[in-house]
Amino acid sequence: FETIQLTIHQWGVDNRVAFDPAKEERVILHHRHGSGDSFRFLGPQIDCKLLMHEAVAGIVKRARPKVRMLLRSQRFYTTPNMIILFKTHIWGSMESQTPAIYHAATTTLAPIDRIQEGFVGAIGIDTLQALMEYNMAPLCSRRDIAMLGLLYKICHGLCHPHLRDLFP
C-alpha cells in the first residue's frame, strides 16, 4: 500500500495536484474478501465488497419522497403529464448512478425498480402500457440500454480516451 500511495503522491507533485490526507482511505475491493469502510467515490457510496446496498438505499431514499409528492398531485394532472413529470424529476435521480450499480444483484436493485413499478400502478396503468404508450421502459431494461450505449461509444471511439483504455 505504501509504495502505491507514494507513487500516487509523487504523480501529484509532478502534476501540481495536492491530495488531502483526510480524504485518503485504504480499502481492499473484493467480492468476498473486501476490507475497509464504505466510501463515496464520484457520487455513489461504494462498499468494499461491491454489493452496492448503500448506494441503492441512497437512491431509494432520495426518490421515494419525490414519488410520494408527485402522486399527491395526481388529481391535477393527466396520466401523460404524470409520466412526463416522473421522467423529468425522478428518473434522473434514479439513473444517475447506473454505471456504479449496474453489476449489483437483481435483488439489490429491486427496491429501485419497485419505485417505478409502484408509480405506474398508482397512476392506473400497467408496465406494458407504460412501455408501449408512454415510452417508459422498466428500469432494468433502461440500465441495460445505458450500458450498451456506453460500450457502443467505447467501440466507436466516441468517448474519452482514458475510458476507451479501460476496455481494450
C-alpha positions as CSV (number, residue, x, y, z in Angstrom):
1,F,0.0,0.0,0.0
2,E,2.7,2.5,1.0
3,T,4.5,2.1,-2.4
4,I,1.3,2.7,-4.3
5,Q,0.5,5.7,-2.1
6,L,3.9,7.2,-2.5
7,T,3.8,6.7,-6.3
8,I,0.4,8.5,-6.4
9,H,1.7,11.3,-4.2
10,Q,4.7,11.7,-6.5
11,W,2.5,11.8,-9.5
12,G,0.6,14.6,-7.7
13,V,3.7,16.6,-7.1
14,D,4.8,16.2,-10.7
15,N,1.4,17.3,-11.9
16,R,0.9,20.0,-9.3
17,V,-2.0,18.2,-7.7
18,A,-2.4,18.2,-3.9
19,F,-4.1,15.3,-2.1
20,D,-5.9,15.9,1.1
21,P,-4.7,13.3,3.6
22,A,-8.0,13.5,5.5
23,K,-9.8,12.1,2.4
24,E,-7.4,9.2,1.9
25,E,-8.5,5.7,2.8
26,R,-7.0,2.2,2.3
27,V,-9.5,-0.4,1.3
28,I,-9.5,-3.7,-0.5
29,L,-12.1,-4.1,-3.1
30,H,-13.0,-7.8,-3.5
31,H,-16.3,-9.6,-3.8
32,R,-15.5,-12.0,-0.9
33,H,-12.5,-10.5,0.9
34,G,-13.2,-6.8,0.8
35,S,-11.8,-4.9,3.7
36,G,-12.3,-1.3,4.9
37,D,-15.2,1.1,5.4
38,S,-17.6,2.2,2.7
39,F,-16.6,5.4,0.9
40,R,-18.0,7.9,-1.5
41,F,-16.5,7.9,-5.0
42,L,-17.7,10.4,-7.6
43,G,-21.2,10.3,-6.2
44,P,-22.3,6.8,-5.2
45,Q,-21.5,5.2,-1.8
46,I,-19.2,2.2,-2.5
47,D,-18.8,-0.7,-0.2
48,C,-15.6,-2.8,-0.2
49,K,-17.4,-6.0,-1.4
50,L,-19.1,-4.0,-4.2
51,L,-22.5,-5.2,-3.2
52,M,-23.9,-1.7,-3.6
53,H,-26.6,-1.9,-0.9
54,E,-25.7,1.5,0.4
55,A,-25.8,3.2,-3.0
56,V,-29.1,1.6,-3.8
57,A,-30.5,2.6,-0.4
58,G,-29.4,6.2,-1.1
59,I,-31.1,6.3,-4.4
60,V,-34.3,4.9,-2.9
61,K,-34.1,7.4,0.0
62,R,-33.9,10.3,-2.5
63,A,-36.5,9.0,-5.0
64,R,-39.4,7.8,-2.7
65,P,-40.3,11.2,-1.3
66,K,-40.3,12.7,-4.8
67,V,-42.7,10.0,-6.0
68,R,-45.0,10.5,-2.9
69,M,-45.1,14.2,-3.6
70,L,-45.8,13.6,-7.3
71,L,-48.6,11.1,-6.5
72,R,-50.2,13.6,-4.1
73,S,-50.7,16.0,-7.0
74,Q,-52.2,13.3,-9.3
75,R,-55.7,14.8,-9.3
76,F,-54.3,17.9,-11.0
77,Y,-52.6,16.1,-13.9
78,T,-53.5,13.7,-16.7
79,T,-51.7,10.4,-16.9
80,P,-49.4,11.6,-19.8
81,N,-48.5,14.6,-17.7
82,M,-47.8,12.5,-14.6
83,I,-45.4,10.3,-16.7
84,I,-43.7,13.4,-18.1
85,L,-43.2,14.7,-14.5
86,F,-41.9,11.4,-13.3
87,K,-39.4,11.2,-16.2
88,T,-38.3,14.8,-15.7
89,H,-38.0,14.9,-11.9
90,I,-37.4,11.4,-10.7
91,W,-35.7,9.3,-13.4
92,G,-32.6,11.5,-13.2
93,S,-32.0,10.8,-9.6
94,M,-32.7,7.1,-10.0
95,E,-30.4,6.7,-13.0
96,S,-27.6,9.0,-12.1
97,Q,-25.5,6.1,-10.6
98,T,-26.3,3.4,-13.2
99,P,-22.7,2.7,-14.1
100,A,-21.8,2.2,-10.4
101,I,-24.7,-0.1,-9.5
102,Y,-25.1,-2.0,-12.8
103,H,-23.2,-5.0,-11.6
104,A,-25.3,-5.4,-8.4
105,A,-27.6,-8.4,-7.9
106,T,-31.1,-8.2,-9.2
107,T,-32.4,-8.5,-5.6
108,T,-30.2,-5.5,-4.6
109,L,-31.6,-3.4,-7.4
110,A,-35.2,-4.5,-6.8
111,P,-36.1,-1.6,-4.5
112,I,-35.2,0.9,-7.2
113,D,-37.3,-1.0,-9.8
114,R,-40.2,-1.2,-7.4
115,I,-40.4,2.6,-7.2
116,Q,-41.2,2.9,-10.9
117,E,-43.5,-0.1,-10.8
118,G,-45.4,1.3,-7.8
119,F,-45.7,4.7,-9.5
120,V,-47.0,3.1,-12.7
121,G,-49.6,1.1,-10.7
122,A,-50.6,4.1,-8.7
123,I,-51.5,6.1,-11.8
124,G,-53.6,3.2,-13.1
125,I,-51.6,1.7,-15.9
126,D,-49.5,-1.5,-16.2
127,T,-45.9,-1.9,-17.1
128,L,-46.6,-2.9,-20.7
129,Q,-48.9,0.0,-21.3
130,A,-46.3,2.4,-19.8
131,L,-43.7,1.0,-22.3
132,M,-45.9,0.9,-25.4
133,E,-47.9,4.1,-25.0
134,Y,-45.6,6.3,-23.0
135,N,-42.0,5.0,-23.8
136,M,-41.5,4.3,-20.1
137,A,-39.3,1.2,-20.2
138,P,-38.7,-0.8,-16.9
139,L,-35.6,0.4,-15.1
140,C,-33.8,-2.9,-15.6
141,S,-34.1,-2.5,-19.3
142,R,-33.1,1.1,-19.2
143,R,-29.9,0.1,-17.2
144,D,-29.1,-2.5,-19.9
145,I,-29.6,0.1,-22.7
146,A,-27.5,2.6,-20.9
147,M,-24.6,0.2,-20.6
148,L,-24.9,-1.0,-24.2
149,G,-24.8,2.7,-25.2
150,L,-21.6,3.1,-23.2
151,L,-20.0,0.1,-24.8
152,Y,-21.1,1.3,-28.3
153,K,-19.4,4.7,-27.7
154,I,-16.2,2.9,-26.5
155,C,-16.1,0.6,-29.6
156,H,-16.6,3.5,-31.9
157,G,-14.2,5.9,-30.2
158,L,-16.8,8.4,-29.2
159,C,-15.7,8.5,-25.6
160,H,-12.8,9.9,-23.6
161,P,-9.5,8.0,-24.5
162,H,-9.0,7.0,-20.8
163,L,-12.4,5.3,-20.7
164,R,-11.5,3.6,-24.0
165,D,-8.3,2.3,-22.5
166,L,-10.3,0.5,-19.8
167,F,-11.9,-1.7,-22.4
168,P,-9.2,-2.7,-24.9
